[in-house]
């Protein structure tokens, strides 16, 4: 059986929750491999809503092993709070079904404070981060001064690491005119935290290797979207981690051969939260209508999402960068009732045609979308469970998307309910 990676093919918020829920039911192991608690998945199971930020979606189902990999930056206080919250919904969480990589870096309170201070200082040029310390925590990881989960087991090592960490951070805080961090206070907080977190810590790479040998189905659950990737996204308006499919292996301690199928979650139009370029953005009644019908508000931030036409250029780029085998097309029903629907098929920058989004921030700001118009449909697609139930023009729209992005639709979502889906190809079959 195949191991599946789920990634967002746009700027996140593509509707991964429902798809991941469906896949996680059929998986044996579910792995988070990047990001932090800036991601949000909402799952609805038997009428009960579960909102997850750090926890892999497998935790809400019995008999699954959920893993937080080394590619994640972990806010331990936020995680423990989330565990308590989910337990109140009668979900059992223990070291038997949740494992955290002992080499995963920690997000500390100082990271969140620094994140928010920087955003405020940027003013109108702000990135649009969630302010939860994700970026500063990744900075410390790359600079080799991060405190990791396994460090909590040794107070002496922990004390030394805190001193080295604060040598950098307190100098930075002085430069910003902010209050410095008390090392002893931070040490006390982490020592108090250690016995609550350490029981979950383990060598994740080894756990996954054992699962593979036993023929277990592994679902690698991505967060955010490809265009927010630190390398391949609309830099600098991106997240601080690698969100593409290749990170599933690196962020969990597995080789690239572990990945058998990459499923790209793709919205039938385009949305974005926060700042940055958005070639197909609609700042008119059409865009407002998409936002209203699609209930486009951020799961974590609650911020309204910017809306626009489907951008086939960006999604095709995501298909290539991730090695996407098939897409799950979501929210097609939001387009119901529209007389005309447009697809972006290319870009024009300073009079020159582009079939991709250039890395240059200057060029990204100058992008003009080239559109192809298609006839809309009056009948509803909501709740359809077969191609025969779809309006003919809706099928034409979907087929045109497949042509433009050079990837097939493996799954079509026609509403928020799990049953409102049309399965074309099962990713776990490979």
N, C-alpha and C positions, 0 to 999 in steps of 0.2 A: 504494500500500500504506500501511496505517496505521502511525503511530508510537504505541507503547504505553507507558503508565506503570503500573508495578506498585507498589501501596502495601499496607501492612498495615491491616486494618480494625478491629483490636482493640488489644491492648497489645504488639504484636510477637510474635515466636515463633510465627507462624501457619503456618509450613511454607513460607516463600517460596523456600527453596533449590531444592527440586525443580521448582517452577513456573518460577522464573527460569532454571534450567538448561534446561528445555524451550524456553522462549522465546528464550533467548540463542543457542541452536543455529540459530534461524531468523532472527535479527537480523543486521544488518551492523555496527551500532555499539551499544555498551552503555555507559550513562552512570550514574555515581553522582552524585547531586545534593544530598545533605545528609548530616549526621552525620559521624562519624569512625570510628576503629577500635574503637568501642564496639559496633559491629554485627557480627554473625557469620552467614555463609552457608556451609552445607556442601553441596557438590556431589559426586555419585557418578557418574562417567563410565567406562563399560567396566570396572566393578569397582574403579576407583581413586577414593579419597576425597580431595577437595581442600577445605581449610578456609580461607576467605577472610574478612578483616576490612576491609581498605581497598580491595583490588583489585576492580574490577568483574568479574562472572562471565564476561565475554567473553574474559578473558585465557587461560582454559584451553582455548580452541578456536582453531584456526588460521584465519587470514583475517578476523578481527574486529578492529575498532578499539575499544579500551577507553578511556574518558574519565573522569577525576576532575574534577568541575566546581567552579566557584567557590563553590558553596553548602556544600562540604565543608570541615571543618577537618582539616588534614593533619599527622600526626606523621611527619616525614620519616624518622626512625630506625626507627620501627615499619614504615613502608612498605618501606624498603630491606631490612629483615630478612625481611619477607613475600615480597618479590621473590626473594631468595636461596633461601628455603624452597621456593617454587613451582618455581624453576629446577631444584632437586634432584629434582623429579618430572618432569624432562625437558620442561618447558614453557618455550618461548622467550618472553622478555619484553624488549622493546627500545623505543626511541622510535618505531619503525615501527608498533607495535601498542598502545602505551600513551601517553596524552597527559594532562598535568596542567595545570589552569588556572593561568596565571601570576599570577592575582589571588586564588588560594586562600590563606587565612590558615594560618600554621603553629602547630601545638601544640608548645610548648617544654617542657623538663623542669620548669620552674617551674610550669607549668599543672597537671601531674599532682600535684606536691607540694602545691599549694594546694587542689586538689580533694579529696585524701585528708585533709588537715588539717581542712577544713571539715566533712566527713562525720563525722570522729571527734568534733569539737566539738559536733555536733548530737545525738549520743547516740541515744536512742530516737526522736527526731524526724527522723532522717536520711532523705534522699531515696531512697537506694538506688542511687546512681550507680556506674558501674564504676571510678571513681577514675582515669580515664585522661586527665583534663585537658580534656575536651570543653567543659564549661560555661565555665570560665575563659577558654578560647581564644575562644569566641563573645563573651564579655564584652569582651575586648580588641578584637575586630573591630568591635563596635557602638560602642565608645568611641573608635574611630579611632586606636588605638595598636598594632594588630597588625603583626607582621612577615609579609609575604606571600612566596610562592614567588619572584616576580620580583625581590624586594629582594636575594636572594642574589647577584645578578650584579654588584652594586656595593658593595665593602667600606666605602667612605666613607659612603654612604647607610645601610648596614647598621649601622655604628657609631653614627650619629646616632639611628637608630630604636631601637636597644637602650637608649641613654641615656634616651630619652623613656619607653620601656616600663618601665625599672627605676625611674624617678622615682616611678611609681605603685606598682609591685610591692614595692620595698624598704620603702617607707613602710608598706605593708600587712603585710609580714613582721615589721617592727619591732613593730607593734601586736599581732601574734599571738605575739610572743616567739620568732620563728623566725630562723634564720640568713639573712642577706641574700645576694643573688645577686651574684657577681663578673662585672661586665660584660665584662671582657677575656676571661675564660674562656668565656663564652657566645659572644662574637664569634669566638674561635678555633674553637669547635665548629662554628659555622655556616659559616665559611670552609672548613673541612675538608670539610663536607658538600656545599657548593655544586656542585663538579664532578660529583658522583654524581647529583644531583637535577635540575640545570638542563637536561640534554639532553632531559628529558621535558616541560619547560615550554613552553607555547604558548598562543595565543589560542583557547581552547576554543570560544567563541561562533562564531568564524570557521570552525573545523573543522566544526562542526555545520551551519552554514549551507551550506557546500560539500557536505556529505553529503546534505542535504535537496534541494539542486538536482539532485543526481545520482539522486534517487529511492531513496536508501538507507533500509532499515528501521532505525529507532532504537528501542531499548529503554531506558527510563529506570527504573533499578533503585533502588527506595526501601529504606530501612532503618527499623527500629523499627516502630511502629504508630500509627494516628491518635490513639488515646487517650493517647499519649505526646507529642503535638504541643505545642509551647510555647504556642500560642494556644488550641487546641481540645481539648487533653487535660485530664487530671485534675490541673491545676495546684495546687500546685507540684511534685507528684510526676510530673514529666515530663522529657523530654530537653530539650536547650537549642537545638534547631533546629526549623524548620518541616518536618514530615514528610509533609504532605498533597500531593495531586497538583499543585496550583498551583505548588509549590516546584520541581517538575521543570523548568519553564520558567525561573523566576527563578534557580535554582541552577545553570543551565548556559548562561545568556545567550541564551535563545530567547524568542520571543513566545508567548503562550498558544495561538495558532493551530497551534502545532507539535504539540499533544497531540490525538490522534484518538480514543484509547480508553483508559479507565482501568479496570484490573483490580484488584479488591480481594481480597487473599488473606485468607481467613476460615476459622478453625478451627471444627469442628462442635460444639465446646464452648468454654469460655473459660479462658485462663490469664493469669497476670501474674507478673512477677519484681519483687521489691523492694517498697517501701512504697507506700501509697496506697489509696484506696477501691476496693472490688471487690464490687459489689452481689450477685453470684450465687455468691460464694465458698462452697465446701463444705469445712468443717473436720472432716469425718467420714470414715467408711470409704469412702463413695462418692467423695469428692474424692481420697482417697489411692489408690483404685483407678484413677481416671482418670490420675493422675500416674504410677502404675506401668506401666499398659498403654501410655500415650502416651510413656513415657520422657521425662518433662518435667523436663529440666535445661537451664539456660542454656548456649548455645553458647560464649559468651565467658566468663561468670563461673563456670559449673558449678553455680550455685545452683539448688536445687529450685524449680520454679514452683508458685505457688498455682493451684489448679484449681477450676472451678465450672461450672454449667450455661450453655448458650448464652444470651447476652444480646442479644436482638433489638433492644432499645432502643438500645444503644450502636452496634450495627452499622448500624442504620438511620440513626443520626446521622452515622456515618462515610460512608455512601453519599451523604448530602446534602452534607456538607462537601467531599468529594473529587470529586463528580460521577461516582461509580462507575457504569460502564456494565454491568458484570457481575462476579460473584465467582467465585473459584476456591475451592471448599469442600474443605477438607483434613481428614484424620484421621477420617473418618466411621467407619472400621473400629474405632477405639478404643471406640466405643459398642456394638459387637457384644456380644450376650449379656446386655444389661441388660433387666430386666423392664419398667421404667418410665423414661421420659426426660422431663425438664422443660425448658420454654422460658420465659425471662423476657419477658413481653409489655408490661410497664409498671412504674412505680415508685409507691410511696406514701411521702410525706414529711409528717410531722405530720398525717396523715389526709387529705392532698390528693393527688390523682392527677397524675402527671407522665408525659408521653409522650417525655421527653428527660431527659438528665442536666444539671441546672442547673450553672452555673459556680461558684456559691457553695460554698466548701469546707465550710462548716457544713452546708448542705443535703446535700452529697455524703456526709457522714459519717452522715446520718440515713436514707439511702435504704433502703427495704424493697422487695425484689423481689416482683413479682406474677407468679405462675407459671401456666402451662398444662401439664397433663400429657398425655403421649402414650404409646401402647403401644410397647414396645421390640421387638426382634427377636432370635430365637434363632440364625438362620442367619448365616453370615459375609458381610460385604461386601468383605473383603480380597481384593484382586486383581481385582475385577470390572471388566470392560471394556465393559459395555453396561448400559443400564437394565434389560433383561430379566433380568440376572443378580443384580439387587438384590432383597432381601426387600421385599414390598409395603409393610410398615410403615416401612421405611427410606426408600422413595420418598415416602411420605406426610410423613415428617419433613422431608425436603429441600424438598418443595413448600410446606410450612407456613413454613419459613424464608424462602423466596422471597416469600411473601405478606407476612410481617411486616416484612422489611427493604426491601421495594419495589425489589428488583433480582433479575435472573435468575441462575441458576447457569450460568456459561459453561464451567466445567471442574470435574469432580469427581475428587478424588484418593482412591483406595481402598487406598493402601499406599505405602511409601517408594520402591518401584521406579518408574522412569519409565513403564514399560508399564502400571502399575496406575492408569490414568486413563480417564475418560470425557469426551471432548471434545464439547461441545454447540455452542459458537460459537468460531471462531478469532479472537482479538483483533486479529491482524495484517490481517484482512480489513476491520476497521473496522465 
